[in-house]
Amino acid sequence: MPKRSRVKREPIRPILAAILAGGIFFILSSIWALSTPPSSVPDEASHFIRAAAVAHGEFYGTAGDAHNGTVYVDVPAGVAYSHNFTCNAFKPDITVTTCMDQRPTDPSATVSTSTTAGLNAPGYYILTGWPSLLINGDSSLYAMRLAGALVASIPVAILFGALTRLRVGRWPYLAVGAILTPMTFYLSGSVNPNGLEATSILAVFATTLLLSRKTLSTRATLGYLALMLISGVLLMSTRSISILWLVIALAVGLLMGEGKVIGALLRRPVTWIIGALGVIAGLATVGWYLTAPDVGSPPPGGLMRGEFGTALAMLNSTGNQIIGWIGEFGWLDTPAPIFTPIVWGGAILITFIVGFSVAGKKNRLIIAGLLAVTLFMPTVVQTMVVHELGQIWQGRYMLAMALLTLLVCSIVMSDARLPWPSIRRPALAVFALLWAAHVAAYILVIKRYSIGINYPLLQMFVAPTWTTPFGIPILALIIAFSLVLAGGLWLLWKLADSVPLDEDALDLRRLREPEALRA
């Protein structure tokens, strides 16, 4: 019997890949946003208040008399009430409806309240706080969450547009299934800059890699430079340390590029114009943090240790930090079911080991450097601030760098002609496990907030203590989440599986490192 020939499919258009990926990410993050009470994400109440204050034109606020890092601002009473939703923080066996104070009679009335995010750069909060200008009460809080989900979805769309234009082979698409962890969606569906930080760093790297590896037309070059600028500005709008993440993402993208392509790119005037705009945005961000008024620092929290003891404790908690990238929900009081970190940890470990193993000398150094920053920077930073702030570090703070490291590994894997026919079925099985692990984490979180972690699962459907907003049935949310997640993984699978066997490294043969570097 003659052998069936593989049908050569046309690659998906970058704009279609961007719309589909960004849309699916937005829907999944939005479902997460509607599945928990406001302020159930760490520090979200402070971010709600900061966002509403910025949207209403108050960029600085007033320092409190205690000089403890708290800033007082004027916001609608419905937004100020978000502090009350934290009454069950660190108490996973109760729901917010059992402990909240009475709601304000007029949620639109202006009141003064405190926030610990008062000096954060205003960019992120402008993008998420505008719904508070239009609606009041709990609805404004959920609307701000949805605005945050939309903003975090934009870099995901840019990421997929760049990857499909670069035609990176199948492995980055497969790796994205592991890169976008449950924690990424959870944070993106909240008012917390860590979600946008995690997605925008990927877009910065992908657009930089595309521009430094592939010679594009003048129009396309302008378009992707603009997308790189947008991604970079979004990244800088999140946290002060994100300026460092931006520099790392740009540097890695350029180091993995081609010298001739980069040289041609630098000879185009548009490159310098977009670059100048980026520098201006960076200087403005740095200037914000340098000129912000001194409001003091919060009192040290957690178990106090000396520098050496702190460093040992941080190194010893590396495993817990990694779980923080995958699923540590609520106020760190609701870890994902053990099945979830086992599956995700395995997928992450495989991506790193294979990527590092097939990399050339230069790319191995890049991966090793990224991994060192991801694993050891928490120890360095926490040791430096332990006397001033106490034990503050959380795993989600390094989520952006962890995701960047995995994406770099997957790009390197595309340069190696791994035997796809023999890997195809195991890869499909991993995707099925990732789906089950993500759904399991989602169900656990919605159970924790609807009835409490220790109650029977069935009670969540028949007699929940806390009900989801707008009367959405919990079962409907779970079904919708499961189906959309399956659709997203199916899209990744089709993108990967549609790469012809003879084009596994399409456009990458000419991009490989010189043999001297691969020795």
FIRO-253695 format. One record per residue (C-alpha): residue in one letter; x, y, z. Coordinates in steps of 0.5 Angstrom, whole numbers, plus 500, padded with zeros to 3 digits. Example, Ala and Ser with C-alpha at 12.3 -4.5 7.8 and 13.67 -1.06 7.14 Angstrom:
BEGIN
a525491516 s527498514 
//
This chain:
BEGIN
m500500500 p503507498 k505511504 r500517505 s503524504 r503529509 v498535506 k502541506 r498547510 e499554509 p501557515 i496561519 r496569518 p500573524 i493577525 l489571525 a493568530 a494574534 i486575534 l485568536 a490567542 g489574545 g481573545 i482566548 f486569553 f482575555 i476570555 l479565560 s482571564 s475574565 i472568567 w477567573 a476575574 l468573575 s470567579 t472570586 p470576590 p474582589 s480583593 s481576593 v488577590 p494579594 d494587595 e488587590 a484592595 s490597594 h490596587 f483598586 i484604590 r490606587 a487605580 a480609582 a484615585 v489615578 a482615574 h479621578 g486625577 e489624584 f496621582 y500622589 g495622595 t497624602 a502621606 g499618613 d502621619 a505614621 h509615615 n509607614 g508607606 t501608606 v498613602 y491616603 v486618597 d479620595 v475615591 p468612591 a465609597 g464603593 v471602591 a474604598 y469598601 s474593597 h478593603 n472589607 f473583602 t479582605 c476579611 n477572610 a484573607 f488567611 k482564613 p480559607 d475555611 i470561611 t467566605 v467573605 t459574606 t460571613 c465577615 m464583611 d461590614 q455593612 r456596605 p456603604 t449606603 d451611597 p457607593 s458613589 a460618595 t467620595 v471618601 s478618604 t481611604 s488608604 t492604599 t499601600 a500602592 g500610592 l506611589 n506606583 a507609576 p500611574 g500607567 y497601569 y492604573 i490609568 l488603564 t485599569 g481604573 w477608568 p471603569 s470607576 l468613572 l462610569 i459605574 n459604582 g459599587 d461592586 s460592579 s466597578 l471593581 y469587577 a469592571 m476594573 r478586573 l475586566 a479592564 g486588567 a484582563 l483586557 v490590558 a494583559 s491580553 i494585548 p501583549 v499575548 a496577541 i503581540 l506575542 f503570537 g503575532 a510575532 l511568533 t507566527 r511572523 l518569525 r515562523 v519559529 g517551528 r512547533 w516548539 p514555542 y507553541 l507547545 a511550550 v506556551 g501551554 a506550560 i508557560 l501560561 t500557568 p494558572 m497563576 t498567570 f491567568 y489568575 l493575576 s491577569 g484577571 s485581577 v487588578 n494587580 p500588575 n504582576 g499579570 l501584565 e508584567 a508576565 t505577559 s508583556 i515581557 l514575553 a511580547 v517584548 f522578547 a518576541 t518582537 t525583539 l527576536 l523577530 l526584528 s533581530 r532575526 k528577520 t529582515 l522585514 s519591509 t519598511 r512598513 a512591517 t519593521 l515600523 g509595525 y513591529 l517596532 a511600534 l508593537 m515592541 l514599544 i507598546 s509592550 g515595553 v511601555 l506596558 l511592562 m514599565 s508601567 t507595572 r513595577 s519599578 i523592577 s520591571 i525596568 l530591569 w526586566 l525590560 v532591559 i533583560 a528581555 l531586549 a538584551 v536576550 g532578544 l538581540 l543576543 m539571539 g539575533 e543575527 g548581526 k547582519 v539583520 i541587526 g545592523 a540593517 l535594522 l540600525 r541603519 r533605518 p531611521 v525609524 t528604528 w532610532 i525614532 i522608536 g528607540 a528614542 l520614544 g522608548 v528611552 i523617553 a518613556 g523609560 l526616563 a519618565 t518612569 v525612572 g523620573 w517618577 y520613582 l526618583 t521624584 a515620588 p515623595 d517619601 v512616605 g516611609 s516604609 p511599612 p513596618 p517589617 g513583617 g514576617 l519572621 m525577622 r532574621 g539576619 e542577612 f545570612 g539566615 t534570610 a539568605 l539560607 a531561608 m530564601 l534558598 n531553602 s524556599 t526555592 g521550591 n515554594 q517560590 i516555584 i509553586 g508561586 w509561579 i504555578 g498556583 e498559590 f492563590 g488567595 w492571600 l497565599 d492561603 t490556597 p495552594 a493549588 p491541588 i498537588 f496534581 t497541578 p504543580 i506536579 v504536572 w506543571 g513542574 g514536570 a512540563 i517546566 l522541567 i522538561 t522544557 f528547560 i532540560 v531539553 g532546551 f538547555 s541540552 v540542545 a542549545 g549551542 k554554547 k552561546 n544560548 r546555553 l549561557 i543565555 i539560559 a543559564 g544566566 l536567565 l535561570 a540564575 v536571575 t530567576 l532563582 f537567585 m535574585 p529573590 t534571595 v539577593 v533582594 q530579600 t536579604 m537587602 v531589605 v530584610 h531589616 e527595613 l521591610 g521584613 q520577609 i516580603 w518576597 q512572594 g513567588 r509571583 y514576583 m519572579 l513570574 a515574568 m522572568 a520564569 l516565563 l521568559 t526563561 l521558558 l520561552 v527562550 c528554551 s522553547 i525558541 v532554542 m528547541 s526549534 d533550532 a534542533 r530537529 l527533534 p523527532 w516530532 p512523529 s515519535 i514525540 r507527538 r503522542 p506524548 a506531547 l498530546 a498527553 v501532556 f496537553 a491533556 l494533563 l495541563 w488542561 a486537567 a491540572 h488547570 v481545571 a482542577 a486549580 y480553578 i475548581 l479549588 v479556588 i472557586 k470552591 r474556596 y471562595 s464560594 i463555600 g470554604 i475550603 n473544608 y466543605 p463538600 l464540593 l457538592 q455544596 m458549592 f453548586 v447547591 a448552597 p454556596 t455562601 w458567596 t455567589 t458569583 p457576580 f451578576 g447571578 i452567574 p451560576 i458556578 l457550574 a456555568 l463558569 i466551570 i463549564 a465555560 f472555563 s473548561 l471549554 v475555552 l481552555 a480546551 g479551545 g486554547 l490548548 w487546541 l489552537 l496551540 w496544538 k494545531 l499551530 a504546532 d502540529 s501544522 v508545521 p510540515 l516535517 d520538512 e520545515 d520544523 a526549523 l523553517 d527560517 l531558523 r536554518 r539561516 l539563524 r543558527 e549560531 p555559527 e558552528 a564555532 l559557537 r555550537 a562547539 
//
